């Protein structure tokens, strides 16, 4: 990721870094509190445990950001301080909504609308800060199969579609030579996971959405 636009004069690098990280967190947890996911809590204890763990992580992240903003406000520009004070108020309201959700989770009466509303408030406020737009720079490493080669017409079309939709700054596709898959970071990680599952004799079970199956 890099800043594609010039930042506003009053925004320091530290301010942009903190606010950009908050943007990512808010977007990530907006996806995490999807209605279909929360409904799965009623399907058993393992879903309940996962939801409680997710909420605990979310609460920890909010507290971490609030502490970071508190510390930063002691040494920042006047304009930055005004935005940080407002952001801190938004985070406190979001934290209260998370505590409310945790209580509803324990009572078995899920109420996620309050959390999603406060997430939306944070997202709206962050959009008003005027952070420079970010663009991704992608290096795509593939194996040596002909179906993923850079000269393959379908690969070119898929890559072009992805670049246009995601608006990348630049996109590099590296088609590895035969027998060179060990240089592909993704394949190395997959091999470690596969080996671990084999050694522990673990079988993965996938939760499929009924809409897909139908």
NUVEXFI-917047 format. One record per residue (C-alpha): y, x negated, z. Coordinates in Angstrom, 3 decimals. Each point is the difference from the previous one (the first is absolute). Layout:
BEGIN
<node><c2>Y</c2><c1>X</c1><c3>Z</c3></node>
...
This chain:
BEGIN
<node><c2>0.000</c2><c1>0.000</c1><c3>0.000</c3></node>
<node><c2>3.548</c2><c1>-1.171</c1><c3>-0.689</c3></node>
<node><c2>3.473</c2><c1>1.520</c1><c3>0.044</c3></node>
<node><c2>0.810</c2><c1>1.119</c1><c3>-3.520</c3></node>
<node><c2>3.619</c2><c1>0.919</c1><c3>0.833</c3></node>
<node><c2>2.738</c2><c1>-1.889</c1><c3>1.787</c3></node>
<node><c2>0.278</c2><c1>1.158</c1><c3>3.664</c3></node>
<node><c2>3.178</c2><c1>1.467</c1><c3>1.435</c3></node>
<node><c2>2.386</c2><c1>-2.584</c1><c3>1.449</c3></node>
<node><c2>-0.294</c2><c1>1.200</c1><c3>3.597</c3></node>
<node><c2>-3.811</c2><c1>-0.056</c1><c3>0.033</c3></node>
<node><c2>-1.465</c2><c1>-3.172</c1><c3>1.448</c3></node>
<node><c2>-3.456</c2><c1>-1.233</c1><c3>-0.953</c3></node>
<node><c2>-1.346</c2><c1>0.883</c1><c3>3.450</c3></node>
<node><c2>1.390</c2><c1>3.536</c1><c3>-0.228</c3></node>
<node><c2>-1.553</c2><c1>0.547</c1><c3>-3.436</c3></node>
<node><c2>-3.305</c2><c1>-1.399</c1><c3>1.206</c3></node>
<node><c2>-0.168</c2><c1>2.334</c1><c3>3.023</c3></node>
<node><c2>1.036</c2><c1>3.079</c1><c3>-1.971</c3></node>
<node><c2>-2.354</c2><c1>-0.731</c1><c3>-2.903</c3></node>
<node><c2>-2.897</c2><c1>-0.389</c1><c3>2.431</c3></node>
<node><c2>0.919</c2><c1>3.349</c1><c3>1.526</c3></node>
<node><c2>0.028</c2><c1>1.597</c1><c3>-3.456</c3></node>
<node><c2>-3.546</c2><c1>-1.246</c1><c3>-0.587</c3></node>
<node><c2>-1.199</c2><c1>1.169</c1><c3>3.425</c3></node>
<node><c2>1.497</c2><c1>3.476</c1><c3>-0.402</c3></node>
<node><c2>-1.530</c2><c1>0.399</c1><c3>-3.459</c3></node>
<node><c2>-3.394</c2><c1>-1.257</c1><c3>1.179</c3></node>
<node><c2>-0.205</c2><c1>2.354</c1><c3>2.977</c3></node>
<node><c2>1.283</c2><c1>2.889</c1><c3>-2.099</c3></node>
<node><c2>-3.187</c2><c1>-0.440</c1><c3>-2.051</c3></node>
<node><c2>-2.062</c2><c1>-0.409</c1><c3>3.204</c3></node>
<node><c2>1.006</c2><c1>3.412</c1><c3>1.306</c3></node>
<node><c2>-1.370</c2><c1>1.864</c1><c3>-2.989</c3></node>
<node><c2>-1.017</c2><c1>3.590</c1><c3>0.773</c3></node>
<node><c2>-3.543</c2><c1>-0.455</c1><c3>-1.368</c3></node>
<node><c2>-0.575</c2><c1>-3.012</c1><c3>2.268</c3></node>
<node><c2>1.188</c2><c1>1.730</c1><c3>3.153</c3></node>
<node><c2>-2.259</c2><c1>2.982</c1><c3>-0.676</c3></node>
<node><c2>-3.022</c2><c1>-2.332</c1><c3>0.139</c3></node>
<node><c2>0.574</c2><c1>-0.458</c1><c3>3.748</c3></node>
<node><c2>-1.886</c2><c1>3.252</c1><c3>0.569</c3></node>
<node><c2>-3.118</c2><c1>-1.425</c1><c3>-1.681</c3></node>
<node><c2>-1.155</c2><c1>-2.125</c1><c3>2.940</c3></node>
<node><c2>0.771</c2><c1>-2.589</c1><c3>2.650</c3></node>
<node><c2>0.143</c2><c1>-2.952</c1><c3>-2.396</c3></node>
<node><c2>2.837</c2><c1>1.667</c1><c3>-1.915</c3></node>
<node><c2>1.769</c2><c1>0.727</c1><c3>3.301</c3></node>
<node><c2>-0.373</c2><c1>-3.636</c1><c3>1.083</c3></node>
<node><c2>1.351</c2><c1>-1.253</c1><c3>-3.322</c3></node>
<node><c2>3.027</c2><c1>2.303</c1><c3>0.196</c3></node>
<node><c2>0.769</c2><c1>-1.122</c1><c3>3.554</c3></node>
<node><c2>-0.255</c2><c1>-3.653</c1><c3>-1.050</c3></node>
<node><c2>2.302</c2><c1>0.635</c1><c3>-2.976</c3></node>
<node><c2>2.613</c2><c1>1.673</c1><c3>2.172</c3></node>
<node><c2>-0.169</c2><c1>-2.804</c1><c3>2.591</c3></node>
<node><c2>0.645</c2><c1>-2.559</c1><c3>-2.734</c3></node>
<node><c2>2.890</c2><c1>2.078</c1><c3>-1.317</c3></node>
<node><c2>1.551</c2><c1>0.266</c1><c3>3.476</c3></node>
<node><c2>-0.332</c2><c1>-3.755</c1><c3>0.488</c3></node>
<node><c2>1.714</c2><c1>-0.676</c1><c3>-3.316</c3></node>
<node><c2>2.906</c2><c1>2.319</c1><c3>0.868</c3></node>
<node><c2>0.500</c2><c1>-1.728</c1><c3>3.363</c3></node>
<node><c2>-0.078</c2><c1>-3.373</c1><c3>-1.727</c3></node>
<node><c2>2.713</c2><c1>1.048</c1><c3>-2.467</c3></node>
<node><c2>2.159</c2><c1>1.462</c1><c3>2.768</c3></node>
<node><c2>-0.236</c2><c1>-3.249</c1><c3>1.978</c3></node>
<node><c2>0.862</c2><c1>-1.998</c1><c3>-3.125</c3></node>
<node><c2>3.076</c2><c1>2.143</c1><c3>-0.698</c3></node>
<node><c2>1.111</c2><c1>-0.221</c1><c3>3.652</c3></node>
<node><c2>-0.140</c2><c1>-3.782</c1><c3>-0.168</c3></node>
<node><c2>1.698</c2><c1>-0.177</c1><c3>-3.383</c3></node>
<node><c2>2.951</c2><c1>2.194</c1><c3>0.990</c3></node>
<node><c2>1.263</c2><c1>-2.716</c1><c3>2.353</c3></node>
<node><c2>0.684</c2><c1>-2.317</c1><c3>-2.913</c3></node>
<node><c2>0.908</c2><c1>1.818</c1><c3>-3.205</c3></node>
<node><c2>2.980</c2><c1>1.184</c1><c3>-2.039</c3></node>
<node><c2>1.914</c2><c1>3.168</c1><c3>0.900</c3></node>
<node><c2>-1.302</c2><c1>1.982</c1><c3>-2.995</c3></node>
<node><c2>-3.556</c2><c1>-1.083</c1><c3>0.693</c3></node>
<node><c2>0.320</c2><c1>0.989</c1><c3>3.643</c3></node>
<node><c2>1.118</c2><c1>3.521</c1><c3>-0.933</c3></node>
<node><c2>-3.044</c2><c1>0.488</c1><c3>-2.257</c3></node>
<node><c2>-2.361</c2><c1>-1.544</c1><c3>2.552</c3></node>
<node><c2>1.248</c2><c1>2.326</c1><c3>2.743</c3></node>
<node><c2>-0.680</c2><c1>3.024</c1><c3>-2.206</c3></node>
<node><c2>-3.393</c2><c1>-1.380</c1><c3>-0.987</c3></node>
<node><c2>-0.882</c2><c1>-0.501</c1><c3>3.651</c3></node>
<node><c2>0.777</c2><c1>3.644</c1><c3>0.731</c3></node>
<node><c2>-2.246</c2><c1>1.046</c1><c3>-2.894</c3></node>
<node><c2>-2.833</c2><c1>-2.173</c1><c3>1.315</c3></node>
<node><c2>0.334</c2><c1>1.406</c1><c3>3.515</c3></node>
<node><c2>-0.277</c2><c1>3.532</c1><c3>-1.399</c3></node>
<node><c2>-3.020</c2><c1>-1.109</c1><c3>-2.050</c3></node>
<node><c2>-1.586</c2><c1>-1.510</c1><c3>3.111</c3></node>
<node><c2>0.460</c2><c1>3.279</c1><c3>1.881</c3></node>
<node><c2>-1.691</c2><c1>1.860</c1><c3>-2.857</c3></node>
<node><c2>-2.950</c2><c1>-2.415</c1><c3>0.153</c3></node>
<node><c2>-0.417</c2><c1>0.636</c1><c3>3.736</c3></node>
<node><c2>0.065</c2><c1>3.739</c1><c3>-0.737</c3></node>
<node><c2>-2.681</c2><c1>-0.478</c1><c3>-2.674</c3></node>
<node><c2>-2.190</c2><c1>-2.044</c1><c3>2.384</c3></node>
<node><c2>0.167</c2><c1>2.820</c1><c3>2.517</c3></node>
<node><c2>-0.910</c2><c1>2.594</c1><c3>-2.629</c3></node>
<node><c2>-2.882</c2><c1>-2.253</c1><c3>-1.090</c3></node>
<node><c2>-1.402</c2><c1>-0.082</c1><c3>3.523</c3></node>
<node><c2>0.355</c2><c1>3.767</c1><c3>0.348</c3></node>
<node><c2>-1.746</c2><c1>0.619</c1><c3>-3.310</c3></node>
<node><c2>3.010</c2><c1>1.852</c1><c3>-1.400</c3></node>
<node><c2>1.270</c2><c1>-2.352</c1><c3>-2.722</c3></node>
<node><c2>3.669</c2><c1>0.212</c1><c3>-0.881</c3></node>
<node><c2>0.926</c2><c1>-2.666</c1><c3>-2.566</c3></node>
<node><c2>3.079</c2><c1>1.740</c1><c3>-1.432</c3></node>
<node><c2>2.318</c2><c1>-1.442</c1><c3>2.655</c3></node>
<node><c2>-1.084</c2><c1>-3.583</c1><c3>-0.762</c3></node>
<node><c2>0.303</c2><c1>0.506</c1><c3>-3.744</c3></node>
<node><c2>3.467</c2><c1>1.475</c1><c3>0.457</c3></node>
<node><c2>1.195</c2><c1>-3.031</c1><c3>1.965</c3></node>
<node><c2>-1.583</c2><c1>-2.356</c1><c3>-2.532</c3></node>
<node><c2>1.922</c2><c1>1.840</c1><c3>-2.711</c3></node>
<node><c2>3.227</c2><c1>-0.425</c1><c3>1.993</c3></node>
<node><c2>-0.585</c2><c1>-3.767</c1><c3>0.268</c3></node>
<node><c2>-0.808</c2><c1>-0.240</c1><c3>-3.696</c3></node>
<node><c2>3.154</c2><c1>1.885</c1><c3>-0.959</c3></node>
<node><c2>2.180</c2><c1>-2.181</c1><c3>2.224</c3></node>
<node><c2>-1.509</c2><c1>-3.227</c1><c3>-1.351</c3></node>
<node><c2>0.753</c2><c1>1.147</c1><c3>-3.538</c3></node>
<node><c2>3.680</c2><c1>0.197</c1><c3>0.985</c3></node>
<node><c2>0.191</c2><c1>-3.578</c1><c3>1.297</c3></node>
<node><c2>0.415</c2><c1>-1.398</c1><c3>-3.513</c3></node>
<node><c2>-2.741</c2><c1>-2.620</c1><c3>0.038</c3></node>
<node><c2>-0.485</c2><c1>-1.884</c1><c3>-3.271</c3></node>
<node><c2>-2.852</c2><c1>1.222</c1><c3>-2.168</c3></node>
<node><c2>-3.215</c2><c1>-1.987</c1><c3>0.149</c3></node>
<node><c2>-2.367</c2><c1>-0.782</c1><c3>-2.835</c3></node>
<node><c2>-3.516</c2><c1>-1.390</c1><c3>0.134</c3></node>
<node><c2>-1.196</c2><c1>-3.120</c1><c3>-1.748</c3></node>
<node><c2>-3.708</c2><c1>0.404</c1><c3>-0.693</c3></node>
<node><c2>-2.670</c2><c1>-2.569</c1><c3>-0.810</c3></node>
<node><c2>-3.194</c2><c1>1.858</c1><c3>-0.991</c3></node>
<node><c2>-3.138</c2><c1>-2.168</c1><c3>0.184</c3></node>
<node><c2>-3.060</c2><c1>1.397</c1><c3>-1.769</c3></node>
<node><c2>-3.561</c2><c1>-1.177</c1><c3>-0.496</c3></node>
<node><c2>-1.424</c2><c1>-1.244</c1><c3>-3.289</c3></node>
<node><c2>-1.401</c2><c1>3.311</c1><c3>-1.269</c3></node>
<node><c2>1.059</c2><c1>1.149</c1><c3>-3.497</c3></node>
<node><c2>0.993</c2><c1>3.426</c1><c3>1.329</c3></node>
<node><c2>2.919</c2><c1>-1.486</c1><c3>1.926</c3></node>
<node><c2>1.061</c2><c1>-2.722</c1><c3>-2.450</c3></node>
<node><c2>3.670</c2><c1>-0.348</c1><c3>-0.882</c3></node>
<node><c2>-0.788</c2><c1>0.573</c1><c3>-3.683</c3></node>
<node><c2>-1.756</c2><c1>3.324</c1><c3>0.695</c3></node>
<node><c2>2.073</c2><c1>2.863</c1><c3>-1.446</c3></node>
<node><c2>-0.736</c2><c1>2.407</c1><c3>2.875</c3></node>
<node><c2>0.944</c2><c1>-2.687</c1><c3>2.535</c3></node>
<node><c2>3.317</c2><c1>-0.539</c1><c3>-1.771</c3></node>
<node><c2>0.773</c2><c1>3.724</c1><c3>0.038</c3></node>
<node><c2>-0.909</c2><c1>0.381</c1><c3>3.695</c3></node>
<node><c2>2.065</c2><c1>-3.042</c1><c3>0.928</c3></node>
<node><c2>2.981</c2><c1>1.247</c1><c3>-1.999</c3></node>
<node><c2>-0.245</c2><c1>3.432</c1><c3>1.622</c3></node>
<node><c2>-0.167</c2><c1>-1.532</c1><c3>3.500</c3></node>
<node><c2>2.989</c2><c1>-2.280</c1><c3>-0.635</c3></node>
<node><c2>2.143</c2><c1>2.870</c1><c3>-1.301</c3></node>
<node><c2>-0.912</c2><c1>2.370</c1><c3>2.818</c3></node>
<node><c2>0.357</c2><c1>-2.555</c1><c3>2.818</c3></node>
<node><c2>3.027</c2><c1>-1.721</c1><c3>-1.583</c3></node>
<node><c2>-1.219</c2><c1>-3.543</c1><c3>0.755</c3></node>
<node><c2>2.344</c2><c1>-2.936</c1><c3>-0.387</c3></node>
<node><c2>-2.767</c2><c1>-1.847</c1><c3>-1.796</c3></node>
<node><c2>-3.757</c2><c1>0.323</c1><c3>-0.342</c3></node>
<node><c2>-2.432</c2><c1>-2.852</c1><c3>-0.656</c3></node>
<node><c2>-3.653</c2><c1>0.658</c1><c3>-0.804</c3></node>
<node><c2>-2.335</c2><c1>-2.956</c1><c3>0.414</c3></node>
<node><c2>-3.395</c2><c1>0.396</c1><c3>-1.667</c3></node>
<node><c2>-2.324</c2><c1>-2.535</c1><c3>1.647</c3></node>
<node><c2>-2.572</c2><c1>-2.035</c1><c3>-1.905</c3></node>
<node><c2>-3.756</c2><c1>0.720</c1><c3>0.371</c3></node>
<node><c2>-1.404</c2><c1>-1.298</c1><c3>3.289</c3></node>
<node><c2>3.477</c2><c1>-0.355</c1><c3>1.487</c3></node>
<node><c2>0.056</c2><c1>3.089</c1><c3>2.202</c3></node>
<node><c2>0.180</c2><c1>-2.120</c1><c3>3.165</c3></node>
<node><c2>3.675</c2><c1>-0.595</c1><c3>-0.824</c3></node>
<node><c2>0.714</c2><c1>3.712</c1><c3>0.187</c3></node>
<node><c2>1.254</c2><c1>0.786</c1><c3>3.528</c3></node>
<node><c2>-1.004</c2><c1>3.649</c1><c3>-0.198</c3></node>
<node><c2>-3.564</c2><c1>-0.793</c1><c3>-1.034</c3></node>
<node><c2>-0.315</c2><c1>-2.570</c1><c3>2.789</c3></node>
<node><c2>1.027</c2><c1>2.633</c1><c3>2.553</c3></node>
<node><c2>-2.453</c2><c1>2.493</c1><c3>-1.497</c3></node>
<node><c2>-2.798</c2><c1>-2.551</c1><c3>0.255</c3></node>
<node><c2>0.776</c2><c1>-0.594</c1><c3>3.701</c3></node>
<node><c2>-0.056</c2><c1>3.742</c1><c3>0.705</c3></node>
<node><c2>-3.228</c2><c1>0.428</c1><c3>-1.979</c3></node>
<node><c2>-1.681</c2><c1>-2.838</c1><c3>1.862</c3></node>
<node><c2>1.079</c2><c1>1.387</c1><c3>3.382</c3></node>
<node><c2>-1.326</c2><c1>3.463</c1><c3>-0.820</c3></node>
<node><c2>-3.289</c2><c1>-1.485</c1><c3>-1.192</c3></node>
<node><c2>-0.445</c2><c1>-2.113</c1><c3>3.143</c3></node>
<node><c2>0.840</c2><c1>2.912</c1><c3>2.321</c3></node>
<node><c2>-2.025</c2><c1>2.517</c1><c3>-2.071</c3></node>
<node><c2>2.966</c2><c1>2.387</c1><c3>-0.120</c3></node>
<node><c2>0.117</c2><c1>2.936</c1><c3>-2.402</c3></node>
<node><c2>3.396</c2><c1>1.364</c1><c3>-0.997</c3></node>
<node><c2>0.421</c2><c1>3.788</c1><c3>-0.074</c3></node>
<node><c2>2.918</c2><c1>1.418</c1><c3>-1.935</c3></node>
<node><c2>1.892</c2><c1>3.184</c1><c3>0.889</c3></node>
<node><c2>0.611</c2><c1>1.759</c1><c3>-3.325</c3></node>
<node><c2>2.545</c2><c1>2.768</c1><c3>-0.481</c3></node>
<node><c2>-1.660</c2><c1>3.280</c1><c3>-0.885</c3></node>
<node><c2>2.513</c2><c1>0.514</c1><c3>-2.845</c3></node>
<node><c2>-1.398</c2><c1>-3.051</c1><c3>-1.785</c3></node>
<node><c2>-3.581</c2><c1>1.119</c1><c3>0.451</c3></node>
<node><c2>0.766</c2><c1>3.461</c1><c3>-1.331</c3></node>
